[in-house]
């Protein structure tokens, strides 16, 4: 029964290392990490970077796996999971995701996202990141609280390909796109689901995410005092919460 993890922007699979280790220590070994095109792996020729294309990619990837799937999404990986649930909720046995505030009708994109969504300003911001020396990009990620090995992996992954995918993805997801997706999932209530609430995540408001829990019919895992990279800073509590959720899904079968 694969546990599939999908990361977001501007990230690589390295972010899942600590929580994978914590899960392994607790007997969970069948973990699959998927890298969305452009984010840690090259995008295929002609890739348009649209949310709908990432949903199709994710569906194709999980259809290659054997057994019922428990999926976990983070950041834009959560966005791809939400899109997958709206498209084909039966594709997975259960879902878990952070950033549920993205689905709230009052959600507004954070400042950096709004820069990426703005023509010329977005291109300039991406170009500036690419032009940084590798060690400076690594230092920038380290400044966000990431350990050196993960910071380096993410810094190395920030390529022109990633930059273009960022611009295409964020511009296609300008409001009301997310509000419409949220309305769809509220009506659908795909179960069983788990919202991961990292209370100090600065990019998506914790309060908005908690309001969406009941609306989408999900359970709640609260990670008090944790920020955007909760899987790195609190891997043991995250692993224990996920296992408890999965065990609950087992008991309802």
NORURWO-V420254 format. One record per residue. N is the residue number from 0. RES is the residue in three letters. PSI is psi as a letter, one per 40 degrees, with the letter a starting at -180 (none if undefined). OMEGA is omega in radians with two decimals (* if undefined). D_CENTER is the distance of its C-alpha to the mean C-alpha in Angstrom with 2 decimals. Layout:
n->N res->RES psi->PSI omega->OMEGA d_center->D_CENTER
n->N res->RES psi->PSI omega->OMEGA d_center->D_CENTER
//
This chain:
n->0 res->UNK psi->g omega->-3.02 d_center->20.59
n->1 res->UNK psi->i omega->2.98 d_center->17.48
n->2 res->UNK psi->h omega->-3.00 d_center->14.41
n->3 res->UNK psi->h omega->-3.11 d_center->11.62
n->4 res->UNK psi->h omega->-3.10 d_center->8.44
n->5 res->UNK psi->h omega->-3.11 d_center->5.82
n->6 res->UNK psi->a omega->-3.03 d_center->4.49
n->7 res->UNK psi->b omega->-3.00 d_center->4.33
n->8 res->UNK psi->i omega->-0.18 d_center->7.66
n->9 res->UNK psi->g omega->-2.86 d_center->10.25
n->10 res->UNK psi->i omega->2.98 d_center->9.41
n->11 res->UNK psi->i omega->-3.12 d_center->10.84
n->12 res->UNK psi->e omega->-3.13 d_center->10.86
n->13 res->UNK psi->d omega->-3.11 d_center->13.12
n->14 res->UNK psi->d omega->-3.10 d_center->10.73
n->15 res->UNK psi->e omega->-3.07 d_center->10.98
n->16 res->UNK psi->d omega->-3.09 d_center->14.76
n->17 res->UNK psi->d omega->-3.12 d_center->15.89
n->18 res->UNK psi->d omega->3.03 d_center->14.25
n->19 res->UNK psi->d omega->3.11 d_center->15.44
n->20 res->UNK psi->d omega->3.13 d_center->18.80
n->21 res->UNK psi->d omega->3.10 d_center->18.87
n->22 res->UNK psi->d omega->3.13 d_center->18.25
n->23 res->UNK psi->d omega->3.12 d_center->20.91
n->24 res->UNK psi->d omega->-3.12 d_center->23.31
n->25 res->UNK psi->e omega->3.02 d_center->23.04
n->26 res->UNK psi->e omega->3.13 d_center->23.78
n->27 res->UNK psi->h omega->-3.03 d_center->20.44
n->28 res->UNK psi->d omega->-3.04 d_center->20.74
n->29 res->UNK psi->g omega->-3.10 d_center->19.32
n->30 res->UNK psi->h omega->3.12 d_center->15.80
n->31 res->UNK psi->h omega->3.09 d_center->14.28
n->32 res->UNK psi->h omega->-3.12 d_center->11.53
n->33 res->UNK psi->h omega->3.09 d_center->10.67
n->34 res->UNK psi->h omega->3.08 d_center->10.34
n->35 res->UNK psi->i omega->3.14 d_center->9.86
n->36 res->UNK psi->h omega->3.14 d_center->13.30
n->37 res->UNK psi->e omega->-3.07 d_center->14.07
n->38 res->UNK psi->g omega->-3.11 d_center->11.33
n->39 res->UNK psi->e omega->3.04 d_center->13.41
n->40 res->UNK psi->i omega->3.14 d_center->15.56
n->41 res->UNK psi->i omega->3.00 d_center->17.97
n->42 res->UNK psi->i omega->-3.12 d_center->17.47
n->43 res->UNK psi->i omega->3.11 d_center->20.35
n->44 res->UNK psi->h omega->3.10 d_center->23.44
n->45 res->UNK psi->e omega->-3.10 d_center->23.33
n->46 res->UNK psi->h omega->-3.09 d_center->19.55
n->47 res->UNK psi->e omega->3.06 d_center->19.05
n->48 res->UNK psi->f omega->-3.13 d_center->15.34
n->49 res->UNK psi->i omega->3.12 d_center->15.29
n->50 res->UNK psi->d omega->-3.14 d_center->12.61
n->51 res->UNK psi->d omega->3.12 d_center->15.15
n->52 res->UNK psi->d omega->3.08 d_center->15.47
n->53 res->UNK psi->d omega->3.09 d_center->11.87
n->54 res->UNK psi->d omega->3.10 d_center->12.43
n->55 res->UNK psi->d omega->3.10 d_center->15.72
n->56 res->UNK psi->d omega->-3.10 d_center->14.44
n->57 res->UNK psi->d omega->3.11 d_center->12.10
n->58 res->UNK psi->d omega->3.11 d_center->15.13
n->59 res->UNK psi->d omega->-3.12 d_center->17.43
n->60 res->UNK psi->d omega->-3.09 d_center->15.65
n->61 res->UNK psi->d omega->3.09 d_center->15.63
n->62 res->UNK psi->e omega->3.09 d_center->19.15
n->63 res->UNK psi->e omega->-3.02 d_center->20.29
n->64 res->UNK psi->i omega->3.11 d_center->19.71
n->65 res->UNK psi->i omega->3.05 d_center->22.45
n->66 res->UNK psi->i omega->3.08 d_center->22.29
n->67 res->UNK psi->i omega->-2.97 d_center->20.29
n->68 res->UNK psi->h omega->2.93 d_center->16.55
n->69 res->UNK psi->h omega->-3.03 d_center->14.38
n->70 res->UNK psi->i omega->3.14 d_center->10.70
n->71 res->UNK psi->h omega->-3.13 d_center->7.84
n->72 res->UNK psi->i omega->3.13 d_center->4.17
n->73 res->UNK psi->h omega->3.07 d_center->2.27
n->74 res->UNK psi->b omega->3.10 d_center->3.11
n->75 res->UNK psi->d omega->3.00 d_center->4.05
n->76 res->UNK psi->d omega->3.03 d_center->2.69
n->77 res->UNK psi->d omega->3.09 d_center->3.66
n->78 res->UNK psi->d omega->3.10 d_center->6.17
n->79 res->UNK psi->d omega->3.09 d_center->7.23
n->80 res->UNK psi->d omega->3.11 d_center->7.79
n->81 res->UNK psi->d omega->3.11 d_center->9.68
n->82 res->UNK psi->d omega->3.09 d_center->11.51
n->83 res->UNK psi->d omega->-3.14 d_center->12.41
n->84 res->UNK psi->d omega->3.12 d_center->13.78
n->85 res->UNK psi->d omega->-3.10 d_center->15.76
n->86 res->UNK psi->d omega->-3.06 d_center->17.10
n->87 res->UNK psi->g omega->-3.08 d_center->17.92
n->88 res->UNK psi->d omega->-3.14 d_center->17.21
n->89 res->UNK psi->e omega->-3.12 d_center->19.63
n->90 res->UNK psi->e omega->-3.12 d_center->17.57
n->91 res->UNK psi->i omega->3.08 d_center->16.09
n->92 res->UNK psi->d omega->3.12 d_center->18.03
n->93 res->UNK psi->i omega->3.09 d_center->15.45
n->94 res->UNK psi->i omega->3.01 d_center->11.89
n->95 res->UNK psi->i omega->-3.09 d_center->9.98
n->96 res->UNK psi->i omega->2.98 d_center->7.02
n->97 res->UNK psi->a omega->3.05 d_center->7.01
n->98 res->UNK psi->f omega->-3.14 d_center->7.68
n->99 res->UNK psi->e omega->3.08 d_center->10.19
n->100 res->UNK psi->d omega->3.06 d_center->12.46
n->101 res->UNK psi->d omega->-3.06 d_center->11.11
n->102 res->UNK psi->e omega->-3.06 d_center->13.28
n->103 res->UNK psi->h omega->-3.12 d_center->16.26
n->104 res->UNK psi->d omega->-3.14 d_center->19.19
n->105 res->UNK psi->e omega->-3.07 d_center->19.87
n->106 res->UNK psi->h omega->3.00 d_center->16.57
n->107 res->UNK psi->h omega->-3.12 d_center->17.30
n->108 res->UNK psi->i omega->3.12 d_center->15.11
n->109 res->UNK psi->i omega->-2.97 d_center->15.43
n->110 res->UNK psi->d omega->-3.10 d_center->18.20
n->111 res->UNK psi->d omega->3.09 d_center->16.61
n->112 res->UNK psi->d omega->-3.14 d_center->14.79
n->113 res->UNK psi->d omega->3.03 d_center->18.27
n->114 res->UNK psi->d omega->3.13 d_center->19.83
n->115 res->UNK psi->d omega->-3.10 d_center->17.74
n->116 res->UNK psi->e omega->-3.08 d_center->18.71
n->117 res->UNK psi->h omega->3.12 d_center->22.34
n->118 res->UNK psi->i omega->-3.12 d_center->24.50
n->119 res->UNK psi->d omega->3.11 d_center->26.09
n->120 res->UNK psi->d omega->3.12 d_center->24.35
n->121 res->UNK psi->d omega->3.12 d_center->21.00
n->122 res->UNK psi->d omega->3.14 d_center->22.80
n->123 res->UNK psi->d omega->-3.13 d_center->24.61
n->124 res->UNK psi->d omega->3.11 d_center->21.59
n->125 res->UNK psi->d omega->-3.13 d_center->20.01
n->126 res->UNK psi->d omega->-3.13 d_center->23.49
n->127 res->UNK psi->d omega->3.13 d_center->24.08
n->128 res->UNK psi->d omega->-3.13 d_center->21.06
n->129 res->UNK psi->d omega->-3.07 d_center->22.16
n->130 res->UNK psi->e omega->3.10 d_center->25.72
n->131 res->UNK psi->i omega->2.98 d_center->25.13
n->132 res->UNK psi->i omega->-3.07 d_center->26.65
n->133 res->UNK psi->d omega->-3.11 d_center->24.35
n->134 res->UNK psi->d omega->3.11 d_center->25.41
n->135 res->UNK psi->d omega->3.06 d_center->24.73
n->136 res->UNK psi->d omega->3.11 d_center->21.14
n->137 res->UNK psi->d omega->3.12 d_center->20.76
n->138 res->UNK psi->d omega->3.12 d_center->22.51
n->139 res->UNK psi->d omega->3.10 d_center->20.21
n->140 res->UNK psi->d omega->3.10 d_center->17.16
n->141 res->UNK psi->d omega->3.12 d_center->19.49
n->142 res->UNK psi->e omega->3.08 d_center->20.41
n->143 res->UNK psi->e omega->3.09 d_center->16.98
n->144 res->UNK psi->e omega->3.14 d_center->17.81
n->145 res->UNK psi->i omega->3.12 d_center->16.44
n->146 res->UNK psi->i omega->-3.00 d_center->19.09
n->147 res->UNK psi->d omega->-3.08 d_center->21.02
n->148 res->UNK psi->d omega->3.13 d_center->19.88
n->149 res->UNK psi->d omega->3.10 d_center->16.13
n->150 res->UNK psi->d omega->-3.13 d_center->17.09
n->151 res->UNK psi->d omega->3.13 d_center->19.32
n->152 res->UNK psi->d omega->-3.13 d_center->16.91
n->153 res->UNK psi->d omega->3.11 d_center->14.52
n->154 res->UNK psi->d omega->3.12 d_center->17.71
n->155 res->UNK psi->d omega->-3.11 d_center->19.13
n->156 res->UNK psi->e omega->-3.11 d_center->16.15
n->157 res->UNK psi->g omega->-3.10 d_center->16.60
n->158 res->UNK psi->i omega->3.06 d_center->19.03
n->159 res->UNK psi->d omega->3.09 d_center->20.60
n->160 res->UNK psi->d omega->3.10 d_center->18.64
n->161 res->UNK psi->d omega->-3.11 d_center->15.29
n->162 res->UNK psi->d omega->3.14 d_center->17.02
n->163 res->UNK psi->d omega->3.10 d_center->18.18
n->164 res->UNK psi->d omega->3.09 d_center->14.88
n->165 res->UNK psi->d omega->-3.09 d_center->13.53
n->166 res->UNK psi->d omega->-3.11 d_center->16.68
n->167 res->UNK psi->d omega->-3.08 d_center->16.69
n->168 res->UNK psi->d omega->-3.07 d_center->13.20
n->169 res->UNK psi->d omega->-3.13 d_center->13.68
n->170 res->UNK psi->d omega->3.09 d_center->17.26
n->171 res->UNK psi->e omega->-3.08 d_center->16.74
n->172 res->UNK psi->e omega->3.07 d_center->14.46
n->173 res->UNK psi->i omega->3.11 d_center->17.15
n->174 res->UNK psi->i omega->0.33 d_center->18.47
n->175 res->UNK psi->f omega->-3.05 d_center->19.70
n->176 res->UNK psi->d omega->-3.10 d_center->17.06
n->177 res->UNK psi->d omega->3.12 d_center->14.46
n->178 res->UNK psi->d omega->3.12 d_center->17.44
n->179 res->UNK psi->d omega->3.07 d_center->18.68
n->180 res->UNK psi->d omega->3.11 d_center->15.55
n->181 res->UNK psi->d omega->3.13 d_center->15.73
n->182 res->UNK psi->d omega->3.12 d_center->19.42
n->183 res->UNK psi->d omega->-3.11 d_center->18.98
n->184 res->UNK psi->d omega->3.06 d_center->16.79
n->185 res->UNK psi->d omega->3.11 d_center->19.24
n->186 res->UNK psi->d omega->-3.08 d_center->22.03
n->187 res->UNK psi->d omega->-3.07 d_center->20.50
n->188 res->UNK psi->g omega->-3.11 d_center->19.30
n->189 res->UNK psi->h omega->-3.11 d_center->17.58
n->190 res->UNK psi->i omega->-0.11 d_center->18.54
n->191 res->UNK psi->i omega->-3.12 d_center->18.03
n->192 res->UNK psi->i omega->-3.13 d_center->14.77
n->193 res->UNK psi->h omega->3.03 d_center->13.47
n->194 res->UNK psi->h omega->3.11 d_center->11.89
n->195 res->UNK psi->h omega->-3.07 d_center->10.99
n->196 res->UNK psi->g omega->3.00 d_center->12.78
n->197 res->UNK psi->h omega->-2.87 d_center->12.76
n->198 res->UNK psi->d omega->-3.11 d_center->15.89
n->199 res->UNK psi->e omega->3.10 d_center->16.12
n->200 res->UNK psi->h omega->-3.07 d_center->12.80
n->201 res->UNK psi->e omega->-3.01 d_center->14.57
n->202 res->UNK psi->d omega->3.12 d_center->12.10
n->203 res->UNK psi->h omega->-3.03 d_center->11.73
n->204 res->UNK psi->h omega->3.12 d_center->14.88
n->205 res->UNK psi->d omega->-3.10 d_center->15.15
n->206 res->UNK psi->d omega->3.12 d_center->18.14
n->207 res->UNK psi->d omega->3.13 d_center->16.63
n->208 res->UNK psi->d omega->3.14 d_center->13.91
n->209 res->UNK psi->d omega->3.10 d_center->16.83
n->210 res->UNK psi->d omega->-3.11 d_center->18.86
n->211 res->UNK psi->e omega->-3.05 d_center->16.52
n->212 res->UNK psi->d omega->-3.12 d_center->16.77
n->213 res->UNK psi->d omega->-3.09 d_center->20.28
n->214 res->UNK psi->d omega->-3.14 d_center->19.93
n->215 res->UNK psi->e omega->3.08 d_center->17.50
n->216 res->UNK psi->f omega->-3.08 d_center->19.41
n->217 res->UNK psi->i omega->2.94 d_center->16.90
n->218 res->UNK psi->i omega->-3.07 d_center->17.63
n->219 res->UNK psi->h omega->2.97 d_center->16.51
n->220 res->UNK psi->h omega->-3.11 d_center->15.65
n->221 res->UNK psi->h omega->3.07 d_center->16.60
n->222 res->UNK psi->g omega->-3.06 d_center->16.01
n->223 res->UNK psi->h omega->3.06 d_center->18.79
n->224 res->UNK psi->e omega->-3.13 d_center->18.94
n->225 res->UNK psi->i omega->-3.12 d_center->15.55
n->226 res->UNK psi->a omega->-3.00 d_center->13.50
n->227 res->UNK psi->d omega->-3.09 d_center->10.04
n->228 res->UNK psi->f omega->3.13 d_center->10.26
n->229 res->UNK psi->d omega->-3.13 d_center->11.64
n->230 res->UNK psi->e omega->3.09 d_center->11.15
n->231 res->UNK psi->d omega->-3.03 d_center->13.61
n->232 res->UNK psi->d omega->-3.14 d_center->15.89
n->233 res->UNK psi->f omega->-3.03 d_center->16.27
n->234 res->UNK psi->d omega->-3.10 d_center->15.66
n->235 res->UNK psi->d omega->3.14 d_center->18.74
n->236 res->UNK psi->d omega->3.10 d_center->18.09
n->237 res->UNK psi->d omega->-3.14 d_center->14.53
n->238 res->UNK psi->d omega->-3.14 d_center->16.12
n->239 res->UNK psi->d omega->3.12 d_center->19.02
n->240 res->UNK psi->d omega->3.12 d_center->17.14
n->241 res->UNK psi->d omega->3.14 d_center->15.22
n->242 res->UNK psi->d omega->3.10 d_center->18.58
n->243 res->UNK psi->d omega->3.11 d_center->20.43
n->244 res->UNK psi->d omega->-3.13 d_center->18.24
n->245 res->UNK psi->d omega->3.09 d_center->18.65
n->246 res->UNK psi->d omega->3.09 d_center->22.33
n->247 res->UNK psi->d omega->3.09 d_center->22.71
n->248 res->UNK psi->d omega->3.10 d_center->21.46
n->249 res->UNK psi->d omega->-3.04 d_center->24.04
n->250 res->UNK psi->d omega->3.12 d_center->26.74
n->251 res->UNK psi->e omega->-3.13 d_center->26.35
n->252 res->UNK psi->none omega->* d_center->26.95
//
